[in-house]
Amino acid sequence: MTRITASLAGVVAVILAIVIQSHAVPGTLGWWKRDIPPPASSAAAPVSSSPAEHKPIPTTPPDNCNQAFFTSILPPEASLENIAAVPDGGSHGEGKANIAYPTDPTDLPALCAVTVNVTSSPSSSYRFGLFLPMPTEWSGRFLAVGNGGFAGGINWLDMAPGTHYGMATVSSDLGHNGSVIDTSWAINQPEKKTDWGWRALHGTVMLGKKLTAAYYGSDITYSYYSGCSTGGRQGLREIQEFPDSFDGVLVGAPAWWTSHLNNYLTQLGMYNLPNTSDSYIPTPLLQVVADEVVRQCDLADGVQDGIISRPDLCTFNSSLLLCPFNEPAPTCLTNPQLSTLAKIYSSHHHETTGELIYPGLTLGSEAQWWAIIGNTNGVPSPFGIGYQRNFLFDNATWDYTTSYSDSVVDLAERLDPGQATADHYDISAYKSRGGKIILYHGLADGLVPTKGSELYYQRTMKLFSDETTDFFKMFLIPGMQHCWASPAGVDAPWNIGGAFQAGVMGSGVWSVPGFEGSEEHDALVALRKWVEEGREVRQLVATSWRAGMNASSGVRRQRKVCAWPGESVLKEEVVQKKEDGGDVDVDVDSEEVWECKWPEEGGEGEVEVD
């Protein structure tokens, strides 16, 4: 039975370190725009294309990439801030002035880069960037990309891959310039909160489409969205309120339940505080917990590979971590620490009403907990207390130690600062117009609990029943952490062409390196095929590399990931061969030995989170 059960401060440094040290992997427009079948690919033989296979690409944008042209189109509330003709192989962005996204994309195709400033209220404004490929290379499609955390800034790096697909691509700064954990801009600024919550993205999409159509002198044929974390929330929020904005959305690890999630993160931190108490679990011990979870839960899926694929089938015995004589030690936990651990795994319910506030963290996510419960500075995650101080109470000195209770969640539900929460499950208007959704979430996500996505999917299923999978697919990716990567030493396949995934691998990377434009490997390509050609997305191939983010090191692992309620299992003939031949060597790192099985092929699916 396939069953879904109820389940970024230092992350900034990780993001910057990875991006700054990244390298470029060349790609090509290929079949994506011309609908030519892609070359055959495998882990051993990545897709490659010679220049002779492609028509000559113009090296500079056309004459209408100029100030006068765009100024004549903009409405009174908008102004042209910058325009640049980017040559083939060039770069564009704002560098370190862009706090959240300081790495500029490189190896861009020739394009017109436009920056616009829009006044959204008497006390707020937002900016957006628009990449417009050469008219001869434009596919007729439009792509909007999202942001991360509380970040403000145009996400130029995530915009870049869209141009290689031949898409006009847009991103908003959400009305401010700041890091993923900075909420100081929000205090006593309701209009800025609204820009961050939904208005800046929606306005960017509407005006971005207008500029795109005018630039090419042609209507947009299809519109898409890609975002992860806050970006995932943005995508869901947009189709809930404005179903005509996109034809397809690729949503990763969505932080959709803003009024609950950010308060839950404070509660999580409080479980592991004060850091002077006997119950405090110091960060080094989190890896001890992670290792024990792998030891107990790895084989729940039948394959010993260091990847926890079925946390729902694992009955974790935390008592095996208990220190002898209950004395603290660097390789075990005391009883008070085990009590803290149990709280972290458990779903949190309202102390008065009993209603679910947020589902707990998943077995296998422990390696990333340092970012939300590390508490080395003695306070909870800034994603929690920053929200409460600067969004909810507008009080920079609000004290969680004396003022936090579940009533804070009640207040957040009533006020929903910025109207950011994306908790409308009736998306029938989006479904009726043919809209499609691919939602993915890593099972090792230790920042935004995976079970939150399962919860959203469950509540949507209650409205649409069996029709849900006709337009909405959910992929749970074993071993993937928040939006990208896997725990150190695990090397689980994680790259499916999702938001941020190209950028963390290099400033000139797009799609899945070595498999650019492949429908099997790239979820954005698969989404496009589903929307435009009716090719249902039932499985994808996830990829990881031998040297982490270095694609030139070669493929480390590939594995099929399956649309819920499907499960990736070893092929029957492989299992049979092992049974017949005893100790048969099987390369479980190759996607070729894996297949997706769905309930109709043996078993039944159900969703249980609440």
Backbone torsions as a table, in degrees:
resi	resn	phi	psi	omega
1	MET	NA	128.7	175.3
2	THR	-88.3	124.8	-172.2
3	ARG	-139.4	133.2	173.9
4	ILE	-104.7	117.0	-178.5
5	THR	-102.7	160.7	-179.3
6	ALA	-57.4	110.5	167.1
7	SER	-150.1	NA	NA
8	LEU	NA	47.9	-174.1
9	ALA	-66.8	-59.9	-178.9
10	GLY	-64.4	-16.4	179.9
11	VAL	-63.1	-32.1	178.5
12	VAL	-56.8	-45.7	-179.5
13	ALA	-63.3	-39.1	178.5
14	VAL	-63.0	-45.6	-179.7
15	ILE	-59.2	-49.3	-176.5
16	LEU	-65.4	-41.1	-178.4
17	ALA	-63.8	-42.9	-179.1
18	ILE	-66.3	-46.2	-176.3
19	VAL	-67.1	-43.1	-176.9
20	ILE	-64.7	-34.5	-177.2
21	GLN	-90.9	5.1	-174.2
22	SER	-76.5	170.3	-178.5
23	HIS	-135.4	164.4	-175.9
24	ALA	-91.8	142.6	171.7
25	VAL	-121.9	117.8	-173.9
26	PRO	-66.4	147.9	175.9
27	GLY	-135.9	-174.4	-179.1
28	THR	-148.8	153.9	-180.0
29	LEU	-62.1	-42.7	173.6
30	GLY	53.3	-142.2	-171.0
31	TRP	-76.6	-16.2	-174.8
32	TRP	-51.4	-44.3	-174.3
33	LYS	-89.5	-24.9	-174.5
34	ARG	-105.5	-2.0	179.8
35	ASP	59.1	35.9	172.0
36	ILE	-88.5	134.0	-179.5
37	PRO	-54.7	138.6	-178.6
38	PRO	-72.9	158.3	174.4
39	PRO	-63.7	152.8	176.8
40	ALA	-62.5	145.9	-179.1
41	SER	-139.6	157.4	174.1
42	SER	-156.5	173.3	179.1
43	ALA	-62.2	-32.5	-177.8
44	ALA	-82.3	-24.1	-176.1
45	ALA	-133.7	83.8	-179.8
46	PRO	-60.3	156.3	177.7
47	VAL	-61.7	136.3	173.4
48	SER	-143.4	154.5	-178.8
49	SER	-141.2	140.7	177.2
50	SER	-91.5	153.3	-179.0
51	PRO	-56.8	-27.7	-177.2
52	ALA	-66.5	-18.3	-177.7
53	GLU	-77.1	-10.3	-171.5
54	HIS	-121.6	150.1	176.8
55	LYS	-69.0	154.7	178.9
56	PRO	-58.9	137.8	-179.2
57	ILE	-102.3	125.7	177.2
58	PRO	-56.9	147.6	-173.5
59	THR	-101.0	-11.1	178.5
60	THR	-137.9	148.1	179.5
61	PRO	-65.8	162.5	-178.5
62	PRO	-73.9	176.0	-174.0
63	ASP	-64.8	-26.5	-177.0
64	ASN	-79.5	6.2	170.7
65	CYS	-82.7	71.7	-177.0
66	ASN	-147.8	164.4	-175.0
67	GLN	-62.3	-43.8	-176.5
68	ALA	-61.4	-41.4	-177.9
69	PHE	-61.6	-51.1	-175.5
70	PHE	-74.2	-34.7	178.0
71	THR	-61.1	-34.3	-179.4
72	SER	-69.1	-17.6	-176.5
73	ILE	-97.5	-29.5	-172.3
74	LEU	-66.8	143.0	175.7
75	PRO	-73.3	168.4	-175.6
76	PRO	-57.5	-32.5	-176.7
77	GLU	-80.0	-3.3	-177.6
78	ALA	-117.9	148.8	177.6
79	SER	-136.4	150.0	178.9
80	LEU	-82.5	119.6	-177.8
81	GLU	-92.5	-38.0	-178.7
82	ASN	-160.1	149.3	173.8
83	ILE	-143.7	138.5	-177.7
84	ALA	-144.2	135.8	172.7
85	ALA	-91.6	107.4	-176.5
86	VAL	-92.1	122.8	-179.3
87	PRO	-76.5	163.9	177.3
88	ASP	-57.6	129.4	-177.5
89	GLY	85.4	4.8	-176.4
90	GLY	-84.7	-174.0	-178.7
91	SER	-135.4	153.1	177.6
92	HIS	-155.6	142.0	177.5
93	GLY	166.4	-160.7	-177.6
94	GLU	-123.5	6.0	176.3
95	GLY	58.0	-144.6	-174.3
96	LYS	-68.1	-15.3	175.7
97	ALA	-65.5	-22.9	177.0
98	ASN	-91.3	95.8	-168.8
99	ILE	-58.6	-46.7	-176.3
100	ALA	-79.2	-28.8	-175.4
101	TYR	-131.2	69.6	-173.4
102	PRO	-79.1	-11.5	-179.0
103	THR	-91.0	120.1	179.2
104	ASP	-83.5	140.2	176.4
105	PRO	-66.9	148.1	178.9
106	THR	-123.0	174.3	178.6
107	ASP	54.3	38.5	178.3
108	LEU	-73.8	149.5	167.9
109	PRO	-70.9	163.3	177.7
110	ALA	-57.3	131.7	-177.6
111	LEU	-159.6	168.4	174.4
112	CYS	-105.0	121.9	-179.3
113	ALA	-105.4	123.4	-174.8
114	VAL	-121.3	135.7	173.9
115	THR	-121.4	127.7	-175.2
116	VAL	-124.1	143.5	174.2
117	ASN	-113.3	130.8	-177.1
118	VAL	-122.8	127.9	173.8
119	THR	-81.2	118.6	-176.5
120	SER	-99.5	-18.5	176.4
121	SER	-165.3	173.0	177.3
122	PRO	-59.7	-19.0	-176.8
123	SER	-122.1	14.8	-178.4
124	SER	-152.0	156.9	174.8
125	SER	-155.9	162.2	175.6
126	TYR	-139.0	161.3	178.6
127	ARG	-118.5	155.5	170.6
128	PHE	-145.0	155.1	176.8
129	GLY	-112.3	145.9	-179.0
130	LEU	-134.7	122.7	173.4
131	PHE	-99.3	124.5	-179.3
132	LEU	-119.1	105.8	179.0
133	PRO	-62.1	166.8	176.7
134	MET	-54.6	141.8	178.7
135	PRO	-53.0	-35.1	179.2
136	THR	-71.9	-16.6	-178.2
137	GLU	-106.4	-9.7	-178.7
138	TRP	-69.1	132.2	-177.5
139	SER	-88.7	-1.9	-175.5
140	GLY	88.7	2.6	-174.9
141	ARG	-108.1	157.7	-178.0
142	PHE	-127.0	137.4	179.8
143	LEU	-132.3	130.1	171.0
144	ALA	-109.1	140.9	178.0
145	VAL	-119.9	153.8	-173.5
146	GLY	-97.6	-168.9	-175.7
147	ASN	-120.2	-171.6	179.9
148	GLY	-136.6	140.3	178.9
149	GLY	55.7	-138.4	176.6
150	PHE	-94.7	13.3	-173.2
151	ALA	-57.8	143.5	169.6
152	GLY	-121.9	134.2	-178.2
153	GLY	150.1	148.3	177.2
154	ILE	-73.8	126.2	-175.4
155	ASN	-86.1	68.0	-177.5
156	TRP	-58.1	-38.3	-176.4
157	LEU	-63.2	-39.9	178.9
158	ASP	-78.8	-19.2	175.5
159	MET	-70.7	-33.0	-171.4
160	ALA	-55.7	-45.8	-179.2
161	PRO	-56.5	-35.1	-179.4
162	GLY	-58.1	-34.0	-179.1
163	THR	-69.6	-29.9	176.9
164	HIS	-71.4	-22.6	173.3
165	TYR	-83.5	-2.0	-177.4
166	GLY	80.4	22.0	-178.3
167	MET	-100.8	140.6	164.7
168	ALA	-70.1	128.6	-169.5
169	THR	-129.0	138.6	-172.2
170	VAL	-133.1	150.8	173.1
171	SER	-148.4	144.2	178.4
172	SER	-105.4	152.0	174.0
173	ASP	-87.2	1.3	178.6
174	LEU	60.7	18.2	171.1
175	GLY	95.6	6.9	178.0
176	HIS	-160.7	173.6	178.5
177	ASN	-125.2	105.7	-176.5
178	GLY	-165.9	169.1	-177.1
179	SER	-77.0	174.1	-177.5
180	VAL	-67.0	-21.9	-178.6
181	ILE	-105.6	-3.0	-176.2
182	ASP	-83.5	118.9	176.1
183	THR	-116.9	6.2	-175.0
184	SER	-61.6	-28.0	-179.7
185	TRP	-66.4	-18.0	-172.1
186	ALA	-88.2	-21.0	-172.0
187	ILE	-62.2	125.6	-179.0
188	ASN	57.7	29.9	-179.6
189	GLN	-127.9	72.7	-176.6
190	PRO	-60.0	-34.7	-179.4
191	GLU	-70.3	-37.5	176.7
192	LYS	-66.2	-36.0	175.8
193	LYS	-62.6	-40.3	179.0
194	THR	-65.6	-39.7	175.9
195	ASP	-59.2	-45.7	178.9
196	TRP	-65.7	-39.4	-175.1
197	GLY	-65.8	-43.7	-177.6
198	TRP	-163.3	-32.0	-166.4
199	ARG	-67.0	-39.3	-178.0
200	ALA	-65.2	-42.9	178.7
201	LEU	-65.1	-46.4	-177.8
202	HIS	-62.4	-45.7	178.8
203	GLY	-63.3	-37.2	177.6
204	THR	-63.0	-43.8	179.9
205	VAL	-63.8	-45.4	-177.5
206	MET	-65.0	-48.4	-178.5
207	LEU	-74.0	-34.6	177.0
208	GLY	-61.3	-38.9	177.0
209	LYS	-66.0	-41.0	-179.7
210	LYS	-62.2	-45.1	179.6
211	LEU	-65.6	-38.0	180.0
212	THR	-63.7	-49.3	-179.2
213	ALA	-61.7	-39.5	179.7
214	ALA	-67.7	-40.9	-177.8
215	TYR	-62.4	-41.8	-178.1
216	TYR	-92.6	-10.1	-177.4
217	GLY	63.4	33.3	-176.4
218	SER	-155.3	147.2	178.4
219	ASP	-68.8	151.6	173.4
220	ILE	-74.7	134.5	-178.8
221	THR	-86.0	-42.2	179.6
222	TYR	-144.0	145.9	180.0
223	SER	-123.2	138.3	-176.4
224	TYR	-132.5	167.3	178.8
225	TYR	-141.2	144.6	173.9
226	SER	-142.1	126.6	178.5
227	GLY	-162.1	154.9	179.1
228	CYS	-133.2	148.6	-178.9
229	SER	67.6	-118.5	172.0
230	THR	-56.7	-37.2	177.2
231	GLY	-60.4	-35.8	175.5
232	GLY	-65.5	-43.3	176.1
233	ARG	-59.2	-44.0	-179.1
234	GLN	-58.0	-43.0	-178.8
235	GLY	-64.0	-45.3	178.6
236	LEU	-64.7	-42.5	-179.5
237	ARG	-60.5	-39.9	-177.6
238	GLU	-66.9	-45.3	-177.9
239	ILE	-74.0	-23.9	176.4
240	GLN	-68.8	-40.5	-175.9
241	GLU	-96.9	-29.1	-176.1
242	PHE	-134.4	74.7	-172.7
243	PRO	-62.3	-17.0	-179.9
244	ASP	-85.2	-3.7	-175.4
245	SER	-66.1	-41.1	-174.4
246	PHE	-134.4	151.0	172.7
247	ASP	-91.0	-26.1	178.5
248	GLY	-151.7	140.6	178.3
249	VAL	-127.6	136.2	175.5
250	LEU	-108.3	107.2	-169.4
251	VAL	-114.3	120.0	179.4
252	GLY	-111.1	136.6	172.8
253	ALA	36.0	55.8	-170.8
254	PRO	-67.8	129.4	173.6
255	ALA	-87.5	58.2	-165.9
256	TRP	-73.8	-32.0	-172.5
257	TRP	-95.2	66.0	-170.9
258	THR	-55.1	-45.4	-176.5
259	SER	-64.1	-22.7	178.8
260	HIS	-102.2	-47.0	-173.8
261	LEU	-58.3	-48.8	-175.3
262	ASN	-66.8	-31.3	174.7
263	ASN	-74.5	-37.5	176.7
264	TYR	-60.9	-37.2	179.4
265	LEU	-64.2	-34.3	173.7
266	THR	-66.5	-43.1	178.5
267	GLN	-60.6	-42.9	177.2
268	LEU	-57.1	-46.2	179.5
269	GLY	-62.4	-37.9	-179.7
270	MET	-67.5	-30.4	175.0
271	TYR	-55.9	-35.4	-174.6
272	ASN	-106.0	31.8	177.6
273	LEU	-134.6	159.2	-4.2
274	PRO	-71.9	159.4	-176.4
275	ASN	-78.2	8.0	173.6
276	THR	-104.8	-1.3	-175.4
277	SER	-84.5	162.7	177.7
278	ASP	-67.1	-24.3	-176.5
279	SER	-86.6	-5.6	-177.8
280	TYR	-70.4	130.7	176.5
281	ILE	-101.6	107.2	179.9
282	PRO	-67.9	155.6	-175.0
283	THR	-53.0	-43.4	179.6
284	PRO	-57.3	-30.6	-179.7
285	LEU	-73.8	-18.1	178.1
286	LEU	-63.3	-35.2	176.8
287	GLN	-69.4	-33.3	175.2
288	VAL	-61.8	-43.3	177.0
289	VAL	-63.5	-45.4	-179.1
290	ALA	-58.3	-43.4	-179.3
291	ASP	-64.3	-39.1	179.9
292	GLU	-69.6	-36.2	177.1
293	VAL	-63.1	-43.2	177.2
294	VAL	-61.7	-42.9	-179.2
295	ARG	-59.6	-40.1	-177.1
296	GLN	-85.8	-29.1	-168.5
297	CYS	-109.9	-11.3	-176.8
298	ASP	-56.6	-44.4	-174.5
299	LEU	-81.3	0.9	179.3
300	ALA	-60.2	-25.7	178.6
301	ASP	-95.1	2.5	177.1
302	GLY	89.3	-3.2	-177.9
303	VAL	-129.6	124.8	178.9
304	GLN	-89.7	100.9	-176.1
305	ASP	-141.6	7.5	-179.3
306	GLY	81.7	0.5	-177.8
307	ILE	-110.2	125.6	177.6
308	ILE	-88.9	104.9	-177.4
309	SER	-96.9	-23.3	-178.1
310	ARG	-129.8	70.4	178.6
311	PRO	-61.6	-25.2	-179.5
312	ASP	-69.5	-19.8	-179.9
313	LEU	-95.2	-1.3	-177.0
314	CYS	-98.9	126.1	172.1
315	THR	-98.8	97.9	-172.8
316	PHE	-79.5	126.7	178.6
317	ASN	-101.2	92.4	-175.9
318	SER	-69.4	-18.5	-178.5
319	SER	-63.9	-19.9	177.6
320	LEU	-68.7	-11.6	176.4
321	LEU	-90.2	-3.4	-174.4
322	LEU	-66.3	132.6	179.0
323	CYS	-69.4	142.9	173.8
324	PRO	-57.0	132.2	-179.8
325	PHE	60.5	16.1	177.3
326	ASN	59.1	28.7	178.9
327	GLU	-95.7	130.3	-178.6
328	PRO	-56.0	139.3	178.8
329	ALA	-153.2	160.7	-175.6
330	PRO	-75.5	-3.2	-177.4
331	THR	-124.4	15.1	-177.9
332	CYS	-156.1	173.8	-178.3
333	LEU	-120.6	149.5	174.7
334	THR	-87.0	170.6	178.6
335	ASN	-58.6	-44.8	176.8
336	PRO	-60.2	-36.6	178.2
337	GLN	-69.6	-36.8	176.7
338	LEU	-65.0	-33.2	176.3
339	SER	-64.8	-41.0	175.6
340	THR	-62.1	-43.3	-179.5
341	LEU	-59.5	-42.5	179.8
342	ALA	-62.0	-38.6	179.0
343	LYS	-65.1	-38.2	-178.1
344	ILE	-65.8	-38.7	179.4
345	TYR	-74.6	-26.1	-173.1
346	SER	-79.2	147.1	171.5
347	SER	-67.7	146.0	-179.1
348	HIS	-101.1	124.9	179.5
349	HIS	-112.3	151.3	-177.1
350	HIS	-59.9	131.7	-175.2
351	GLU	-64.7	-21.1	-178.9
352	THR	-105.5	-49.2	-174.9
353	THR	-90.7	-20.4	-177.3
354	GLY	80.3	-1.3	-179.5
355	GLU	-71.8	151.2	-179.4
356	LEU	-65.2	128.3	172.7
357	ILE	-94.4	-47.0	173.1
358	TYR	-165.0	140.4	177.1
359	PRO	-71.5	152.1	-174.5
360	GLY	-74.9	174.5	179.5
361	LEU	-73.9	152.8	-172.9
362	THR	-90.7	145.6	171.4
363	LEU	-57.5	127.1	-177.3
364	GLY	107.3	-6.2	-177.7
365	SER	-97.7	0.3	-168.7
366	GLU	-60.5	-32.3	-175.6
367	ALA	-64.1	-16.1	-179.2
368	GLN	-108.0	3.6	-177.7
369	TRP	-65.4	-24.4	-177.9
370	TRP	-52.9	-27.8	-175.8
371	ALA	-75.5	-19.6	-177.6
372	ILE	-122.2	-21.7	177.2
373	ILE	-127.1	10.4	178.0
374	GLY	-59.6	-42.2	171.1
375	ASN	49.6	33.5	-179.0
376	THR	-64.3	-21.2	178.0
377	ASN	-96.4	6.3	173.9
378	GLY	81.9	11.3	177.5
379	VAL	-132.9	158.3	178.8
380	PRO	-66.8	176.4	-179.9
381	SER	-55.7	138.4	176.7
382	PRO	-64.0	-18.7	175.4
383	PHE	-66.9	-25.8	177.8
384	GLY	-88.9	-64.9	-174.4
385	ILE	-69.2	-25.7	174.6
386	GLY	-65.3	-39.3	177.3
387	TYR	-64.5	-47.0	-177.6
388	GLN	-65.8	-44.5	-176.7
389	ARG	-71.0	-43.4	-169.6
390	ASN	-104.8	-20.1	176.6
391	PHE	-100.5	-49.2	-169.2
392	LEU	-87.1	-51.5	-175.0
393	PHE	-100.2	-12.4	-175.6
394	ASP	49.4	48.6	-176.5
395	ASN	-144.4	103.0	-174.6
396	ALA	-66.7	-14.6	-179.5
397	THR	-107.7	10.0	178.1
398	TRP	-52.8	131.2	-172.3
399	ASP	-107.2	110.0	-178.7
400	TYR	-65.2	-28.0	-175.8
401	THR	-67.1	-26.8	-179.2
402	THR	-112.0	-16.7	-170.3
403	SER	-116.9	-9.0	-176.5
404	TYR	-85.6	132.0	170.3
405	SER	-155.5	177.9	-179.6
406	ASP	-67.2	-14.0	175.3
407	SER	-65.7	-21.5	175.9
408	VAL	-65.0	-36.8	176.9
409	VAL	-65.9	-40.7	177.8
410	ASP	-58.6	-44.1	179.4
411	LEU	-64.6	-42.4	179.7
412	ALA	-62.6	-36.9	177.1
413	GLU	-64.6	-41.4	-178.4
414	ARG	-68.9	-43.1	-174.7
415	LEU	-87.9	-37.1	-175.2
416	ASP	37.6	70.0	-177.1
417	PRO	-51.7	129.2	-178.8
418	GLY	76.4	2.0	-175.8
419	GLN	48.1	46.4	-173.1
420	ALA	-86.3	-25.8	-173.9
421	THR	-65.6	132.6	-177.7
422	ALA	-108.4	64.7	-173.8
423	ASP	-110.2	28.9	173.8
424	HIS	-92.4	117.0	-174.9
425	TYR	-93.7	-18.3	177.9
426	ASP	-84.3	91.9	179.4
427	ILE	-108.0	37.6	-177.7
428	SER	-63.7	-32.7	179.3
429	ALA	-64.5	-38.5	177.4
430	TYR	-68.4	-42.7	178.4
431	LYS	-62.7	-41.7	-175.7
432	SER	-62.9	-29.8	-179.9
433	ARG	-89.0	8.5	177.7
434	GLY	89.3	10.9	-178.9
435	GLY	-64.6	147.8	-179.6
436	LYS	-127.1	148.2	-179.6
437	ILE	-130.4	130.3	164.8
438	ILE	-115.6	116.4	177.0
439	LEU	-109.0	130.6	176.7
440	TYR	-130.4	150.7	-179.2
441	HIS	-153.0	135.9	178.0
442	GLY	-75.8	136.1	177.7
443	LEU	-72.4	-11.8	177.5
444	ALA	-106.2	21.0	179.8
445	ASP	-70.2	117.2	178.6
446	GLY	-106.3	13.7	179.4
447	LEU	-112.1	-53.8	174.5
448	VAL	-114.3	107.9	-172.9
449	PRO	-52.8	132.3	-179.5
450	THR	-55.6	-36.6	-176.5
451	LYS	-64.2	-17.4	174.8
452	GLY	-65.1	-39.9	176.2
453	SER	-68.0	-40.2	177.3
454	GLU	-61.2	-36.6	178.7
455	LEU	-65.4	-45.2	178.7
456	TYR	-61.4	-42.2	-180.0
457	TYR	-65.1	-41.1	178.5
458	GLN	-59.9	-45.9	-177.2
459	ARG	-70.2	-29.3	174.3
460	THR	-70.7	-41.1	179.6
461	MET	-60.9	-33.7	-179.9
462	LYS	-62.6	-26.3	179.3
463	LEU	-88.2	-35.5	-173.3
464	PHE	-108.1	-10.5	178.1
465	SER	53.2	-131.8	-175.9
466	ASP	-66.5	-16.3	-178.6
467	GLU	-76.9	-11.5	-176.0
468	THR	-56.8	-48.1	-175.3
469	THR	-70.8	-8.9	176.2
470	ASP	-69.1	-24.7	-176.9
471	PHE	-135.7	-6.4	-172.7
472	PHE	-137.5	115.3	179.0
473	LYS	-116.0	137.8	176.0
474	MET	-117.5	129.2	177.8
475	PHE	-117.0	120.5	174.0
476	LEU	-100.1	120.0	-170.1
477	ILE	-103.1	109.0	-178.6
478	PRO	-58.1	131.7	174.7
479	GLY	82.1	-8.4	179.5
480	MET	-83.3	134.9	177.3
481	GLN	-87.3	-153.2	-172.9
482	HIS	-72.3	107.4	176.1
483	CYS	73.4	-33.5	179.4
484	TRP	-159.3	169.0	172.5
485	ALA	69.1	171.4	176.5
486	SER	-136.8	165.6	-178.5
487	PRO	-57.1	149.5	-179.8
488	ALA	-54.2	130.5	178.5
489	GLY	86.5	-12.5	-179.5
490	VAL	-86.8	-44.3	177.9
491	ASP	56.0	39.1	176.7
492	ALA	-68.4	144.6	176.8
493	PRO	-65.5	130.0	-173.8
494	TRP	-137.3	-21.6	-172.6
495	ASN	-84.6	118.3	176.5
496	ILE	-126.4	20.8	-179.0
497	GLY	76.6	25.7	-180.0
498	GLY	-81.6	177.0	179.6
499	ALA	-57.4	142.2	-179.4
500	PHE	71.6	-18.9	-169.7
501	GLN	-68.2	-35.5	175.7
502	ALA	-71.6	-44.6	-176.2
503	GLY	-60.7	-38.0	-179.3
504	VAL	-70.8	-15.8	179.5
505	MET	-94.6	-11.8	178.2
506	GLY	158.1	149.5	-175.9
507	SER	-71.4	-14.5	178.3
508	GLY	-113.9	13.2	-177.2
509	VAL	-88.4	145.7	172.3
510	TRP	-143.1	158.6	-178.5
511	SER	55.7	-147.0	176.7
512	VAL	-103.0	114.0	-174.5
513	PRO	-52.7	128.2	-177.9
514	GLY	90.6	-15.1	-178.2
515	PHE	-134.5	35.6	-174.9
516	GLU	-57.7	128.1	176.0
517	GLY	77.7	7.9	-178.8
518	SER	-80.7	124.9	179.3
519	GLU	-60.8	-32.6	-179.7
520	GLU	-70.6	-34.9	-171.5
521	HIS	-102.2	-24.0	-172.8
522	ASP	-111.2	112.7	-175.6
523	ALA	-65.3	-30.1	178.9
524	LEU	-68.7	-37.7	175.6
525	VAL	-66.3	-44.0	179.2
526	ALA	-61.3	-40.3	177.7
527	LEU	-61.8	-43.9	179.4
528	ARG	-60.8	-43.3	179.1
529	LYS	-64.7	-36.6	179.1
530	TRP	-66.6	-45.9	-179.1
531	VAL	-65.6	-47.6	-168.9
532	GLU	-91.7	-25.4	-176.1
533	GLU	-123.5	-0.4	177.9
534	GLY	73.0	19.3	-179.1
535	ARG	-86.9	96.5	-175.3
536	GLU	-54.5	137.7	179.7
537	VAL	-94.9	105.9	179.8
538	ARG	-108.2	-22.4	178.6
539	GLN	-153.9	156.2	177.1
540	LEU	-136.1	161.9	174.7
541	VAL	-108.6	118.3	177.0
542	ALA	-91.3	148.6	-173.9
543	THR	-131.3	143.6	167.5
544	SER	-133.1	165.4	-174.9
545	TRP	-121.5	158.4	-174.3
546	ARG	-62.3	-37.0	-178.8
547	ALA	-112.4	56.3	175.0
548	GLY	61.8	-107.4	-176.6
549	MET	-93.0	7.3	-177.1
550	ASN	-96.2	97.8	-176.2
551	ALA	-65.1	-27.2	-179.2
552	SER	-68.9	-12.2	178.3
553	SER	-75.0	-12.8	179.2
554	GLY	98.5	155.7	-179.3
555	VAL	-66.6	129.8	175.9
556	ARG	-90.6	-49.3	-178.6
557	ARG	-147.9	147.9	168.4
558	GLN	-137.7	144.8	-179.5
559	ARG	-153.7	145.6	175.0
560	LYS	-72.5	135.4	169.8
561	VAL	-115.1	143.9	-165.4
562	CYS	-118.7	144.5	174.7
563	ALA	-65.5	133.6	178.4
564	TRP	-55.9	138.8	6.3
565	PRO	-94.6	27.5	179.5
566	GLY	-69.3	159.2	-179.9
567	GLU	-136.8	136.7	177.4
568	SER	-82.9	119.8	-178.0
569	VAL	-132.0	161.0	174.3
570	LEU	-64.3	140.6	-179.7
571	LYS	-59.1	147.5	-176.4
572	GLU	-58.0	-39.5	-178.9
573	GLU	-67.2	-29.6	176.9
574	VAL	-70.4	-44.5	178.1
575	VAL	-61.7	-43.9	-179.5
576	GLN	-62.8	-40.9	179.6
577	LYS	-62.5	-40.1	178.2
578	LYS	-65.4	-39.5	-179.8
579	GLU	-68.4	-38.6	-178.6
580	ASP	-75.0	-38.4	-173.6
581	GLY	-102.5	6.5	-179.4
582	GLY	74.1	-124.5	-175.1
583	ASP	-82.1	77.2	-179.6
584	VAL	-91.5	132.8	-179.6
585	ASP	-75.3	118.5	179.6
586	VAL	-121.3	128.5	179.4
587	ASP	-83.0	89.6	-178.0
588	VAL	-72.9	-5.7	177.6
589	ASP	-83.3	-6.9	178.8
590	SER	-98.0	133.2	-179.7
591	GLU	-67.0	-16.1	-176.0
592	GLU	-67.8	-21.1	-179.6
593	VAL	-93.3	1.1	-178.5
594	TRP	-109.3	151.0	174.8
595	GLU	-145.3	158.1	177.9
596	CYS	-93.3	134.1	175.5
597	LYS	-119.7	136.6	178.5
598	TRP	-115.3	161.9	-176.1
599	PRO	-51.6	-36.7	-179.0
600	GLU	-66.4	-11.8	178.6
601	GLU	-101.7	14.9	178.6
602	GLY	128.7	98.7	-177.2
603	GLY	119.5	179.0	178.9
604	GLU	-141.5	150.5	-177.5
605	GLY	-107.7	144.9	173.4
606	GLU	-148.6	156.8	178.4
607	VAL	-116.9	121.7	176.4
608	GLU	-134.1	116.4	176.9
609	VAL	-131.3	-48.6	-178.0
610	ASP	-56.2	NA	NA
